[in-house]
Amino acid sequence: MTINEIQDEIIEEFAGFDDWMDKYQLLIDLGNDQEPLDEKYKVESNLIDGCQSRVWLQADYADGIITFTAESDALIVKGIVALLIRVLSGHTPDEILNADLYFIEQIGLKEHLSPTRSNGLLAMVKQMRMYALAFKSKEQ
């Protein structure tokens, strides 16, 4: 599936809810459904700067594909990172670097997050793109 196809799927899932409390619950459920991050990756170097809560992000690179795993100590943030992983994990560095993450705007996430959570969301996206850039530069 392409990044845009996955984003469209997420937009459709969120469109089924009118109430933001239900959307928050969906985010929490997505976070709870995510596999816990292996303890060996819960290290200082995997913590994302700019997040109010603690978010660990691990990126692995094999056969031209980046696989992300992550965890957070905050329920909603865990759901947000689960969405980002669903969209970006399993793609090439170029696909990640060129992706327009329009789903964030379209599901209303940006406008329903506190400023600190919004900054955290941007920090997570930035970190995922930094990994993509690093892996891309290793290819050459």
Sequence and secondary structure as in RCSB ss.txt:
>XXXX:A:sequence
MTINEIQDEIIEEFAGFDDWMDKYQLLIDLGNDQEPLDEKYKVESNLIDGCQSRVWLQADYADGIITFTAESDAL
IVKGIVALLIRVLSGHTPDEILNADLYFIEQIGLKEHLSPTRSNGLLAMVKQMRMYALAFKSKEQ
>XXXX:A:secstr
  HHHHHHHHHHHHHT  SHHHHHHHHHHHHHHS    GGG SGGGB TT SS EEEEEEEETTEEEEEEEESSH
HHHHHHHHHHHHHTTB HHHHHH   THHHHTTTGGGS HHHHHHHHHHHHHHHHHHHHHHHHH 
